[in-house]
Amino acid sequence: MTIAYVLLNCELGAEADLIEKLGELEQVKDVFETIGTHDMMVKLEAENFEKIREIVSWNIQKLDKVRSTSTLIRKEN
């Protein structure tokens, strides 16, 4: 299992709508708003790196009002 965290910036006021839409994705395990350089953080769990990349590229980045994302993949020891 691959775990990733997606730091997301969105248009002002779009947070609640995006949290709802992100929660509909099977691989999304947690979503919460943040204060600082990013508007929210999304925790993903998927089979492998390629699936994470697919979810971010084709599902999260394509959502209306998403301005940018930054993905961190958890390193296994």
mmCIF file of the N, C-alpha and C atoms, coordinates in Angstrom:
data_MODEL
# 
_entry.id   MODEL 
# 
loop_
_atom_site.group_PDB 
_atom_site.id 
_atom_site.type_symbol 
_atom_site.label_atom_id 
_atom_site.label_alt_id 
_atom_site.label_comp_id 
_atom_site.label_asym_id 
_atom_site.label_entity_id 
_atom_site.label_seq_id 
_atom_site.pdbx_PDB_ins_code 
_atom_site.Cartn_x 
_atom_site.Cartn_y 
_atom_site.Cartn_z 
_atom_site.occupancy 
_atom_site.B_iso_or_equiv 
_atom_site.pdbx_formal_charge 
_atom_site.auth_seq_id 
_atom_site.auth_comp_id 
_atom_site.auth_asym_id 
_atom_site.auth_atom_id 
_atom_site.pdbx_PDB_model_num 
ATOM 1   N N  . MET A 1 1  ? 0.843   -1.176 0.000   1.00 0.00 ? 1  MET A N  1 
ATOM 2   C CA . MET A 1 1  ? 0.000   0.000  0.000   1.00 0.00 ? 1  MET A CA 1 
ATOM 3   C C  . MET A 1 1  ? 0.887   1.237  0.000   1.00 0.00 ? 1  MET A C  1 
ATOM 4   N N  . THR A 1 2  ? 0.541   2.209  -0.848  1.00 0.00 ? 2  THR A N  1 
ATOM 5   C CA . THR A 1 2  ? 1.265   3.472  -0.926  1.00 0.00 ? 2  THR A CA 1 
ATOM 6   C C  . THR A 1 2  ? 0.411   4.567  -0.305  1.00 0.00 ? 2  THR A C  1 
ATOM 7   N N  . ILE A 1 3  ? 1.034   5.359  0.549   1.00 0.00 ? 3  ILE A N  1 
ATOM 8   C CA . ILE A 1 3  ? 0.346   6.472  1.206   1.00 0.00 ? 3  ILE A CA 1 
ATOM 9   C C  . ILE A 1 3  ? 0.941   7.771  0.685   1.00 0.00 ? 3  ILE A C  1 
ATOM 10  N N  . ALA A 1 4  ? 0.065   8.727  0.384   1.00 0.00 ? 4  ALA A N  1 
ATOM 11  C CA . ALA A 1 4  ? 0.516   10.028 -0.100  1.00 0.00 ? 4  ALA A CA 1 
ATOM 12  C C  . ALA A 1 4  ? -0.309  11.121 0.556   1.00 0.00 ? 4  ALA A C  1 
ATOM 13  N N  . TYR A 1 5  ? 0.297   12.288 0.634   1.00 0.00 ? 5  TYR A N  1 
ATOM 14  C CA . TYR A 1 5  ? -0.387  13.472 1.138   1.00 0.00 ? 5  TYR A CA 1 
ATOM 15  C C  . TYR A 1 5  ? -0.359  14.517 0.035   1.00 0.00 ? 5  TYR A C  1 
ATOM 16  N N  . VAL A 1 6  ? -1.509  15.061 -0.286  1.00 0.00 ? 6  VAL A N  1 
ATOM 17  C CA . VAL A 1 6  ? -1.610  16.072 -1.328  1.00 0.00 ? 6  VAL A CA 1 
ATOM 18  C C  . VAL A 1 6  ? -1.934  17.401 -0.661  1.00 0.00 ? 6  VAL A C  1 
ATOM 19  N N  . LEU A 1 7  ? -1.042  18.369 -0.835  1.00 0.00 ? 7  LEU A N  1 
ATOM 20  C CA . LEU A 1 7  ? -1.264  19.726 -0.360  1.00 0.00 ? 7  LEU A CA 1 
ATOM 21  C C  . LEU A 1 7  ? -1.941  20.476 -1.500  1.00 0.00 ? 7  LEU A C  1 
ATOM 22  N N  . LEU A 1 8  ? -3.058  21.107 -1.210  1.00 0.00 ? 8  LEU A N  1 
ATOM 23  C CA . LEU A 1 8  ? -3.895  21.649 -2.269  1.00 0.00 ? 8  LEU A CA 1 
ATOM 24  C C  . LEU A 1 8  ? -4.213  23.113 -2.015  1.00 0.00 ? 8  LEU A C  1 
ATOM 25  N N  . ASN A 1 9  ? -4.191  23.905 -3.079  1.00 0.00 ? 9  ASN A N  1 
ATOM 26  C CA . ASN A 1 9  ? -4.646  25.293 -3.039  1.00 0.00 ? 9  ASN A CA 1 
ATOM 27  C C  . ASN A 1 9  ? -5.848  25.410 -3.955  1.00 0.00 ? 9  ASN A C  1 
ATOM 28  N N  . CYS A 1 10 ? -6.849  26.170 -3.495  1.00 0.00 ? 10 CYS A N  1 
ATOM 29  C CA . CYS A 1 10 ? -8.075  26.308 -4.278  1.00 0.00 ? 10 CYS A CA 1 
ATOM 30  C C  . CYS A 1 10 ? -8.509  27.769 -4.310  1.00 0.00 ? 10 CYS A C  1 
ATOM 31  N N  . GLU A 1 11 ? -9.546  28.014 -5.101  1.00 0.00 ? 11 GLU A N  1 
ATOM 32  C CA . GLU A 1 11 ? -10.108 29.355 -5.155  1.00 0.00 ? 11 GLU A CA 1 
ATOM 33  C C  . GLU A 1 11 ? -10.772 29.681 -3.817  1.00 0.00 ? 11 GLU A C  1 
ATOM 34  N N  . LEU A 1 12 ? -10.763 30.940 -3.473  1.00 0.00 ? 12 LEU A N  1 
ATOM 35  C CA . LEU A 1 12 ? -11.333 31.410 -2.214  1.00 0.00 ? 12 LEU A CA 1 
ATOM 36  C C  . LEU A 1 12 ? -12.800 31.002 -2.101  1.00 0.00 ? 12 LEU A C  1 
ATOM 37  N N  . GLY A 1 13 ? -13.145 30.376 -0.994  1.00 0.00 ? 13 GLY A N  1 
ATOM 38  C CA . GLY A 1 13 ? -14.514 29.980 -0.738  1.00 0.00 ? 13 GLY A CA 1 
ATOM 39  C C  . GLY A 1 13 ? -14.913 28.619 -1.280  1.00 0.00 ? 13 GLY A C  1 
ATOM 40  N N  . ALA A 1 14 ? -13.997 27.930 -1.946  1.00 0.00 ? 14 ALA A N  1 
ATOM 41  C CA . ALA A 1 14 ? -14.312 26.632 -2.557  1.00 0.00 ? 14 ALA A CA 1 
ATOM 42  C C  . ALA A 1 14 ? -14.008 25.449 -1.643  1.00 0.00 ? 14 ALA A C  1 
ATOM 43  N N  . GLU A 1 15 ? -13.508 25.702 -0.457  1.00 0.00 ? 15 GLU A N  1 
ATOM 44  C CA . GLU A 1 15 ? -13.035 24.630 0.419   1.00 0.00 ? 15 GLU A CA 1 
ATOM 45  C C  . GLU A 1 15 ? -14.106 23.594 0.746   1.00 0.00 ? 15 GLU A C  1 
ATOM 46  N N  . ALA A 1 16 ? -15.259 24.021 1.197   1.00 0.00 ? 16 ALA A N  1 
ATOM 47  C CA . ALA A 1 16 ? -16.313 23.081 1.617   1.00 0.00 ? 16 ALA A CA 1 
ATOM 48  C C  . ALA A 1 16 ? -16.762 22.188 0.466   1.00 0.00 ? 16 ALA A C  1 
ATOM 49  N N  . ASP A 1 17 ? -16.946 22.774 -0.703  1.00 0.00 ? 17 ASP A N  1 
ATOM 50  C CA . ASP A 1 17 ? -17.365 22.009 -1.877  1.00 0.00 ? 17 ASP A CA 1 
ATOM 51  C C  . ASP A 1 17 ? -16.297 20.993 -2.270  1.00 0.00 ? 17 ASP A C  1 
ATOM 52  N N  . LEU A 1 18 ? -15.037 21.403 -2.230  1.00 0.00 ? 18 LEU A N  1 
ATOM 53  C CA . LEU A 1 18 ? -13.946 20.490 -2.590  1.00 0.00 ? 18 LEU A CA 1 
ATOM 54  C C  . LEU A 1 18 ? -13.799 19.363 -1.573  1.00 0.00 ? 18 LEU A C  1 
ATOM 55  N N  . ILE A 1 19 ? -13.955 19.653 -0.304  1.00 0.00 ? 19 ILE A N  1 
ATOM 56  C CA . ILE A 1 19 ? -13.875 18.600 0.715   1.00 0.00 ? 19 ILE A CA 1 
ATOM 57  C C  . ILE A 1 19 ? -14.940 17.546 0.460   1.00 0.00 ? 19 ILE A C  1 
ATOM 58  N N  . GLU A 1 20 ? -16.130 17.979 0.099   1.00 0.00 ? 20 GLU A N  1 
ATOM 59  C CA . GLU A 1 20 ? -17.212 17.042 -0.207  1.00 0.00 ? 20 GLU A CA 1 
ATOM 60  C C  . GLU A 1 20 ? -16.863 16.186 -1.428  1.00 0.00 ? 20 GLU A C  1 
ATOM 61  N N  . LYS A 1 21 ? -16.381 16.816 -2.504  1.00 0.00 ? 21 LYS A N  1 
ATOM 62  C CA . LYS A 1 21 ? -16.039 16.079 -3.727  1.00 0.00 ? 21 LYS A CA 1 
ATOM 63  C C  . LYS A 1 21 ? -14.867 15.128 -3.501  1.00 0.00 ? 21 LYS A C  1 
ATOM 64  N N  . LEU A 1 22 ? -13.862 15.568 -2.771  1.00 0.00 ? 22 LEU A N  1 
ATOM 65  C CA . LEU A 1 22 ? -12.709 14.716 -2.497  1.00 0.00 ? 22 LEU A CA 1 
ATOM 66  C C  . LEU A 1 22 ? -13.112 13.508 -1.660  1.00 0.00 ? 22 LEU A C  1 
ATOM 67  N N  . GLY A 1 23 ? -14.025 13.699 -0.732  1.00 0.00 ? 23 GLY A N  1 
ATOM 68  C CA . GLY A 1 23 ? -14.497 12.611 0.109   1.00 0.00 ? 23 GLY A CA 1 
ATOM 69  C C  . GLY A 1 23 ? -15.197 11.503 -0.664  1.00 0.00 ? 23 GLY A C  1 
ATOM 70  N N  . GLU A 1 24 ? -15.638 11.784 -1.864  1.00 0.00 ? 24 GLU A N  1 
ATOM 71  C CA . GLU A 1 24 ? -16.303 10.787 -2.708  1.00 0.00 ? 24 GLU A CA 1 
ATOM 72  C C  . GLU A 1 24 ? -15.307 9.836  -3.384  1.00 0.00 ? 24 GLU A C  1 
ATOM 73  N N  . LEU A 1 25 ? -14.023 10.198 -3.406  1.00 0.00 ? 25 LEU A N  1 
ATOM 74  C CA . LEU A 1 25 ? -13.009 9.350  -4.036  1.00 0.00 ? 25 LEU A CA 1 
ATOM 75  C C  . LEU A 1 25 ? -12.624 8.219  -3.092  1.00 0.00 ? 25 LEU A C  1 
ATOM 76  N N  . GLU A 1 26 ? -12.636 7.013  -3.594  1.00 0.00 ? 26 GLU A N  1 
ATOM 77  C CA . GLU A 1 26 ? -12.373 5.823  -2.777  1.00 0.00 ? 26 GLU A CA 1 
ATOM 78  C C  . GLU A 1 26 ? -11.027 5.867  -2.067  1.00 0.00 ? 26 GLU A C  1 
ATOM 79  N N  . GLN A 1 27 ? -10.003 6.363  -2.728  1.00 0.00 ? 27 GLN A N  1 
ATOM 80  C CA . GLN A 1 27 ? -8.651  6.346  -2.178  1.00 0.00 ? 27 GLN A CA 1 
ATOM 81  C C  . GLN A 1 27 ? -8.387  7.468  -1.179  1.00 0.00 ? 27 GLN A C  1 
ATOM 82  N N  . VAL A 1 28 ? -9.297  8.421  -1.064  1.00 0.00 ? 28 VAL A N  1 
ATOM 83  C CA . VAL A 1 28 ? -9.134  9.516  -0.106  1.00 0.00 ? 28 VAL A CA 1 
ATOM 84  C C  . VAL A 1 28 ? -9.518  9.007  1.277   1.00 0.00 ? 28 VAL A C  1 
ATOM 85  N N  . LYS A 1 29 ? -8.562  9.044  2.192   1.00 0.00 ? 29 LYS A N  1 
ATOM 86  C CA . LYS A 1 29 ? -8.781  8.565  3.558   1.00 0.00 ? 29 LYS A CA 1 
ATOM 87  C C  . LYS A 1 29 ? -9.049  9.680  4.550   1.00 0.00 ? 29 LYS A C  1 
ATOM 88  N N  . ASP A 1 30 ? -8.591  10.893 4.235   1.00 0.00 ? 30 ASP A N  1 
ATOM 89  C CA . ASP A 1 30 ? -8.837  12.030 5.118   1.00 0.00 ? 30 ASP A CA 1 
ATOM 90  C C  . ASP A 1 30 ? -8.641  13.316 4.330   1.00 0.00 ? 30 ASP A C  1 
ATOM 91  N N  . VAL A 1 31 ? -9.418  14.330 4.659   1.00 0.00 ? 31 VAL A N  1 
ATOM 92  C CA . VAL A 1 31 ? -9.306  15.649 4.043   1.00 0.00 ? 31 VAL A CA 1 
ATOM 93  C C  . VAL A 1 31 ? -9.570  16.671 5.131   1.00 0.00 ? 31 VAL A C  1 
ATOM 94  N N  . PHE A 1 32 ? -8.708  17.679 5.206   1.00 0.00 ? 32 PHE A N  1 
ATOM 95  C CA . PHE A 1 32 ? -8.965  18.739 6.174   1.00 0.00 ? 32 PHE A CA 1 
ATOM 96  C C  . PHE A 1 32 ? -8.344  20.043 5.703   1.00 0.00 ? 32 PHE A C  1 
ATOM 97  N N  . GLU A 1 33 ? -8.971  21.141 6.132   1.00 0.00 ? 33 GLU A N  1 
ATOM 98  C CA . GLU A 1 33 ? -8.459  22.470 5.810   1.00 0.00 ? 33 GLU A CA 1 
ATOM 99  C C  . GLU A 1 33 ? -7.227  22.760 6.654   1.00 0.00 ? 33 GLU A C  1 
ATOM 100 N N  . THR A 1 34 ? -6.322  23.568 6.116   1.00 0.00 ? 34 THR A N  1 
ATOM 101 C CA . THR A 1 34 ? -5.115  23.951 6.824   1.00 0.00 ? 34 THR A CA 1 
ATOM 102 C C  . THR A 1 34 ? -4.956  25.469 6.784   1.00 0.00 ? 34 THR A C  1 
ATOM 103 N N  . ILE A 1 35 ? -4.118  25.954 7.658   1.00 0.00 ? 35 ILE A N  1 
ATOM 104 C CA . ILE A 1 35 ? -3.777  27.379 7.685   1.00 0.00 ? 35 ILE A CA 1 
ATOM 105 C C  . ILE A 1 35 ? -2.295  27.475 7.350   1.00 0.00 ? 35 ILE A C  1 
ATOM 106 N N  . GLY A 1 36 ? -1.965  28.319 6.404   1.00 0.00 ? 36 GLY A N  1 
ATOM 107 C CA . GLY A 1 36 ? -0.570  28.468 5.992   1.00 0.00 ? 36 GLY A CA 1 
ATOM 108 C C  . GLY A 1 36 ? -0.481  28.586 4.474   1.00 0.00 ? 36 GLY A C  1 
ATOM 109 N N  . THR A 1 37 ? 0.537   27.983 3.904   1.00 0.00 ? 37 THR A N  1 
ATOM 110 C CA . THR A 1 37 ? 0.776   28.128 2.473   1.00 0.00 ? 37 THR A CA 1 
ATOM 111 C C  . THR A 1 37 ? -0.174  27.308 1.607   1.00 0.00 ? 37 THR A C  1 
ATOM 112 N N  . HIS A 1 38 ? -0.899  26.356 2.201   1.00 0.00 ? 38 HIS A N  1 
ATOM 113 C CA . HIS A 1 38 ? -1.858  25.537 1.460   1.00 0.00 ? 38 HIS A CA 1 
ATOM 114 C C  . HIS A 1 38 ? -3.222  25.620 2.129   1.00 0.00 ? 38 HIS A C  1 
ATOM 115 N N  . ASP A 1 39 ? -4.260  25.389 1.337   1.00 0.00 ? 39 ASP A N  1 
ATOM 116 C CA . ASP A 1 39 ? -5.622  25.504 1.839   1.00 0.00 ? 39 ASP A CA 1 
ATOM 117 C C  . ASP A 1 39 ? -6.137  24.222 2.482   1.00 0.00 ? 39 ASP A C  1 
ATOM 118 N N  . MET A 1 40 ? -5.643  23.080 2.012   1.00 0.00 ? 40 MET A N  1 
ATOM 119 C CA . MET A 1 40 ? -6.080  21.818 2.596   1.00 0.00 ? 40 MET A CA 1 
ATOM 120 C C  . MET A 1 40 ? -5.074  20.712 2.338   1.00 0.00 ? 40 MET A C  1 
ATOM 121 N N  . MET A 1 41 ? -5.228  19.617 3.099   1.00 0.00 ? 41 MET A N  1 
ATOM 122 C CA . MET A 1 41 ? -4.382  18.438 2.940   1.00 0.00 ? 41 MET A CA 1 
ATOM 123 C C  . MET A 1 41 ? -5.281  17.224 2.751   1.00 0.00 ? 41 MET A C  1 
ATOM 124 N N  . VAL A 1 42 ? -4.871  16.371 1.818   1.00 0.00 ? 42 VAL A N  1 
ATOM 125 C CA . VAL A 1 42 ? -5.626  15.168 1.482   1.00 0.00 ? 42 VAL A CA 1 
ATOM 126 C C  . VAL A 1 42 ? -4.714  13.964 1.695   1.00 0.00 ? 42 VAL A C  1 
ATOM 127 N N  . LYS A 1 43 ? -5.186  12.979 2.444   1.00 0.00 ? 43 LYS A N  1 
ATOM 128 C CA . LYS A 1 43 ? -4.433  11.740 2.622   1.00 0.00 ? 43 LYS A CA 1 
ATOM 129 C C  . LYS A 1 43 ? -5.000  10.704 1.657   1.00 0.00 ? 43 LYS A C  1 
ATOM 130 N N  . LEU A 1 44 ? -4.115  10.105 0.847   1.00 0.00 ? 44 LEU A N  1 
ATOM 131 C CA . LEU A 1 44 ? -4.501  9.074  -0.116  1.00 0.00 ? 44 LEU A CA 1 
ATOM 132 C C  . LEU A 1 44 ? -3.852  7.751  0.239   1.00 0.00 ? 44 LEU A C  1 
ATOM 133 N N  . GLU A 1 45 ? -4.551  6.666  -0.028  1.00 0.00 ? 45 GLU A N  1 
ATOM 134 C CA . GLU A 1 45 ? -3.976  5.323  0.053   1.00 0.00 ? 45 GLU A CA 1 
ATOM 135 C C  . GLU A 1 45 ? -4.354  4.597  -1.227  1.00 0.00 ? 45 GLU A C  1 
ATOM 136 N N  . ALA A 1 46 ? -3.348  4.025  -1.892  1.00 0.00 ? 46 ALA A N  1 
ATOM 137 C CA . ALA A 1 46 ? -3.586  3.299  -3.144  1.00 0.00 ? 46 ALA A CA 1 
ATOM 138 C C  . ALA A 1 46 ? -2.591  2.149  -3.258  1.00 0.00 ? 46 ALA A C  1 
ATOM 139 N N  . GLU A 1 47 ? -2.805  1.322  -4.257  1.00 0.00 ? 47 GLU A N  1 
ATOM 140 C CA . GLU A 1 47 ? -1.989  0.115  -4.438  1.00 0.00 ? 47 GLU A CA 1 
ATOM 141 C C  . GLU A 1 47 ? -0.513  0.422  -4.693  1.00 0.00 ? 47 GLU A C  1 
ATOM 142 N N  . ASN A 1 48 ? -0.249  1.499  -5.456  1.00 0.00 ? 48 ASN A N  1 
ATOM 143 C CA . ASN A 1 48 ? 1.134   1.796  -5.833  1.00 0.00 ? 48 ASN A CA 1 
ATOM 144 C C  . ASN A 1 48 ? 1.275   3.262  -6.243  1.00 0.00 ? 48 ASN A C  1 
ATOM 145 N N  . PHE A 1 49 ? 2.508   3.636  -6.549  1.00 0.00 ? 49 PHE A N  1 
ATOM 146 C CA . PHE A 1 49 ? 2.826   5.002  -6.953  1.00 0.00 ? 49 PHE A CA 1 
ATOM 147 C C  . PHE A 1 49 ? 2.034   5.421  -8.179  1.00 0.00 ? 49 PHE A C  1 
ATOM 148 N N  . GLU A 1 50 ? 1.932   4.546  -9.166  1.00 0.00 ? 50 GLU A N  1 
ATOM 149 C CA . GLU A 1 50 ? 1.233   4.879  -10.407 1.00 0.00 ? 50 GLU A CA 1 
ATOM 150 C C  . GLU A 1 50 ? -0.239  5.210  -10.147 1.00 0.00 ? 50 GLU A C  1 
ATOM 151 N N  . LYS A 1 51 ? -0.870  4.486  -9.254  1.00 0.00 ? 51 LYS A N  1 
ATOM 152 C CA . LYS A 1 51 ? -2.276  4.753  -8.929  1.00 0.00 ? 51 LYS A CA 1 
ATOM 153 C C  . LYS A 1 51 ? -2.408  6.100  -8.225  1.00 0.00 ? 51 LYS A C  1 
ATOM 154 N N  . ILE A 1 52 ? -1.468  6.426  -7.354  1.00 0.00 ? 52 ILE A N  1 
ATOM 155 C CA . ILE A 1 52 ? -1.468  7.738  -6.696  1.00 0.00 ? 52 ILE A CA 1 
ATOM 156 C C  . ILE A 1 52 ? -1.368  8.829  -7.751  1.00 0.00 ? 52 ILE A C  1 
ATOM 157 N N  . ARG A 1 53 ? -0.434  8.671  -8.660  1.00 0.00 ? 53 ARG A N  1 
ATOM 158 C CA . ARG A 1 53 ? -0.237  9.668  -9.722  1.00 0.00 ? 53 ARG A CA 1 
ATOM 159 C C  . ARG A 1 53 ? -1.495  9.824  -10.575 1.00 0.00 ? 53 ARG A C  1 
ATOM 160 N N  . GLU A 1 54 ? -2.147  8.725  -10.867 1.00 0.00 ? 54 GLU A N  1 
ATOM 161 C CA . GLU A 1 54 ? -3.386  8.751  -11.654 1.00 0.00 ? 54 GLU A CA 1 
ATOM 162 C C  . GLU A 1 54 ? -4.495  9.510  -10.910 1.00 0.00 ? 54 GLU A C  1 
ATOM 163 N N  . ILE A 1 55 ? -4.656  9.239  -9.638  1.00 0.00 ? 55 ILE A N  1 
ATOM 164 C CA . ILE A 1 55 ? -5.697  9.899  -8.844  1.00 0.00 ? 55 ILE A CA 1 
ATOM 165 C C  . ILE A 1 55 ? -5.454  11.406 -8.779  1.00 0.00 ? 55 ILE A C  1 
ATOM 166 N N  . VAL A 1 56 ? -4.204  11.784 -8.521  1.00 0.00 ? 56 VAL A N  1 
ATOM 167 C CA . VAL A 1 56 ? -3.881  13.211 -8.421  1.00 0.00 ? 56 VAL A CA 1 
ATOM 168 C C  . VAL A 1 56 ? -4.082  13.895 -9.767  1.00 0.00 ? 56 VAL A C  1 
ATOM 169 N N  . SER A 1 57 ? -3.559  13.291 -10.830 1.00 0.00 ? 57 SER A N  1 
ATOM 170 C CA . SER A 1 57 ? -3.613  13.922 -12.154 1.00 0.00 ? 57 SER A CA 1 
ATOM 171 C C  . SER A 1 57 ? -5.009  13.947 -12.759 1.00 0.00 ? 57 SER A C  1 
ATOM 172 N N  . TRP A 1 58 ? -5.731  12.856 -12.641 1.00 0.00 ? 58 TRP A N  1 
ATOM 173 C CA . TRP A 1 58 ? -7.003  12.728 -13.351 1.00 0.00 ? 58 TRP A CA 1 
ATOM 174 C C  . TRP A 1 58 ? -8.223  12.998 -12.495 1.00 0.00 ? 58 TRP A C  1 
ATOM 175 N N  . ASN A 1 59 ? -8.091  12.968 -11.184 1.00 0.00 ? 59 ASN A N  1 
ATOM 176 C CA . ASN A 1 59 ? -9.249  13.203 -10.329 1.00 0.00 ? 59 ASN A CA 1 
ATOM 177 C C  . ASN A 1 59 ? -9.134  14.502 -9.541  1.00 0.00 ? 59 ASN A C  1 
ATOM 178 N N  . ILE A 1 60 ? -8.037  14.673 -8.830  1.00 0.00 ? 60 ILE A N  1 
ATOM 179 C CA . ILE A 1 60 ? -7.926  15.841 -7.950  1.00 0.00 ? 60 ILE A CA 1 
ATOM 180 C C  . ILE A 1 60 ? -7.619  17.115 -8.733  1.00 0.00 ? 60 ILE A C  1 
ATOM 181 N N  . GLN A 1 61 ? -6.610  17.104 -9.589  1.00 0.00 ? 61 GLN A N  1 
ATOM 182 C CA . GLN A 1 61 ? -6.235  18.315 -10.321 1.00 0.00 ? 61 GLN A CA 1 
ATOM 183 C C  . GLN A 1 61 ? -7.312  18.761 -11.303 1.00 0.00 ? 61 GLN A C  1 
ATOM 184 N N  . LYS A 1 62 ? -8.171  17.879 -11.715 1.00 0.00 ? 62 LYS A N  1 
ATOM 185 C CA . LYS A 1 62 ? -9.233  18.211 -12.670 1.00 0.00 ? 62 LYS A CA 1 
ATOM 186 C C  . LYS A 1 62 ? -10.479 18.798 -11.998 1.00 0.00 ? 62 LYS A C  1 
ATOM 187 N N  . LEU A 1 63 ? -10.540 18.759 -10.667 1.00 0.00 ? 63 LEU A N  1 
ATOM 188 C CA . LEU A 1 63 ? -11.694 19.323 -9.977  1.00 0.00 ? 63 LEU A CA 1 
ATOM 189 C C  . LEU A 1 63 ? -11.763 20.831 -10.197 1.00 0.00 ? 63 LEU A C  1 
ATOM 190 N N  . ASP A 1 64 ? -12.971 21.305 -10.427 1.00 0.00 ? 64 ASP A N  1 
ATOM 191 C CA . ASP A 1 64 ? -13.189 22.728 -10.613 1.00 0.00 ? 64 ASP A CA 1 
ATOM 192 C C  . ASP A 1 64 ? -12.752 23.488 -9.359  1.00 0.00 ? 64 ASP A C  1 
ATOM 193 N N  . LYS A 1 65 ? -12.061 24.571 -9.547  1.00 0.00 ? 65 LYS A N  1 
ATOM 194 C CA . LYS A 1 65 ? -11.592 25.488 -8.500  1.00 0.00 ? 65 LYS A CA 1 
ATOM 195 C C  . LYS A 1 65 ? -10.328 25.028 -7.771  1.00 0.00 ? 65 LYS A C  1 
ATOM 196 N N  . VAL A 1 66 ? -9.711  23.924 -8.205  1.00 0.00 ? 66 VAL A N  1 
ATOM 197 C CA . VAL A 1 66 ? -8.393  23.555 -7.686  1.00 0.00 ? 66 VAL A CA 1 
ATOM 198 C C  . VAL A 1 66 ? -7.366  24.371 -8.447  1.00 0.00 ? 66 VAL A C  1 
ATOM 199 N N  . ARG A 1 67 ? -6.533  25.116 -7.733  1.00 0.00 ? 67 ARG A N  1 
ATOM 200 C CA . ARG A 1 67 ? -5.522  25.962 -8.373  1.00 0.00 ? 67 ARG A CA 1 
ATOM 201 C C  . ARG A 1 67 ? -4.178  25.266 -8.497  1.00 0.00 ? 67 ARG A C  1 
ATOM 202 N N  . SER A 1 68 ? -3.777  24.498 -7.464  1.00 0.00 ? 68 SER A N  1 
ATOM 203 C CA . SER A 1 68 ? -2.485  23.812 -7.517  1.00 0.00 ? 68 SER A CA 1 
ATOM 204 C C  . SER A 1 68 ? -2.460  22.686 -6.502  1.00 0.00 ? 68 SER A C  1 
ATOM 205 N N  . THR A 1 69 ? -1.554  21.731 -6.748  1.00 0.00 ? 69 THR A N  1 
ATOM 206 C CA . THR A 1 69 ? -1.348  20.629 -5.816  1.00 0.00 ? 69 THR A CA 1 
ATOM 207 C C  . THR A 1 69 ? 0.147   20.368 -5.679  1.00 0.00 ? 69 THR A C  1 
ATOM 208 N N  . SER A 1 70 ? 0.496   19.798 -4.555  1.00 0.00 ? 70 SER A N  1 
ATOM 209 C CA . SER A 1 70 ? 1.859   19.329 -4.302  1.00 0.00 ? 70 SER A CA 1 
ATOM 210 C C  . SER A 1 70 ? 1.722   18.003 -3.595  1.00 0.00 ? 70 SER A C  1 
ATOM 211 N N  . THR A 1 71 ? 2.322   16.953 -4.158  1.00 0.00 ? 71 THR A N  1 
ATOM 212 C CA . THR A 1 71 ? 2.132   15.602 -3.623  1.00 0.00 ? 71 THR A CA 1 
ATOM 213 C C  . THR A 1 71 ? 3.385   15.109 -2.914  1.00 0.00 ? 71 THR A C  1 
ATOM 214 N N  . LEU A 1 72 ? 3.191   14.570 -1.728  1.00 0.00 ? 72 LEU A N  1 
ATOM 215 C CA . LEU A 1 72 ? 4.270   13.967 -0.939  1.00 0.00 ? 72 LEU A CA 1 
ATOM 216 C C  . LEU A 1 72 ? 3.958   12.487 -0.796  1.00 0.00 ? 72 LEU A C  1 
ATOM 217 N N  . ILE A 1 73 ? 4.877   11.632 -1.228  1.00 0.00 ? 73 ILE A N  1 
ATOM 218 C CA . ILE A 1 73 ? 4.701   10.191 -1.119  1.00 0.00 ? 73 ILE A CA 1 
ATOM 219 C C  . ILE A 1 73 ? 5.441   9.712  0.131   1.00 0.00 ? 73 ILE A C  1 
ATOM 220 N N  . ARG A 1 74 ? 4.766   8.956  0.960   1.00 0.00 ? 74 ARG A N  1 
ATOM 221 C CA . ARG A 1 74 ? 5.410   8.433  2.165   1.00 0.00 ? 74 ARG A CA 1 
ATOM 222 C C  . ARG A 1 74 ? 6.474   7.403  1.790   1.00 0.00 ? 74 ARG A C  1 
ATOM 223 N N  . LYS A 1 75 ? 7.666   7.589  2.334   1.00 0.00 ? 75 LYS A N  1 
ATOM 224 C CA . LYS A 1 75 ? 8.785   6.679  2.078   1.00 0.00 ? 75 LYS A CA 1 
ATOM 225 C C  . LYS A 1 75 ? 8.725   5.513  3.037   1.00 0.00 ? 75 LYS A C  1 
ATOM 226 N N  . GLU A 1 76 ? 8.815   4.321  2.493   1.00 0.00 ? 76 GLU A N  1 
ATOM 227 C CA . GLU A 1 76 ? 8.837   3.133  3.318   1.00 0.00 ? 76 GLU A CA 1 
ATOM 228 C C  . GLU A 1 76 ? 10.267  2.847  3.746   1.00 0.00 ? 76 GLU A C  1 
ATOM 229 N N  . ASN A 1 77 ? 10.472  2.480  4.995   1.00 0.00 ? 77 ASN A N  1 
ATOM 230 C CA . ASN A 1 77 ? 11.829  2.195  5.510   1.00 0.00 ? 77 ASN A CA 1 
ATOM 231 C C  . ASN A 1 77 ? 12.264  0.801  5.154   1.00 0.00 ? 77 ASN A C  1 
# 
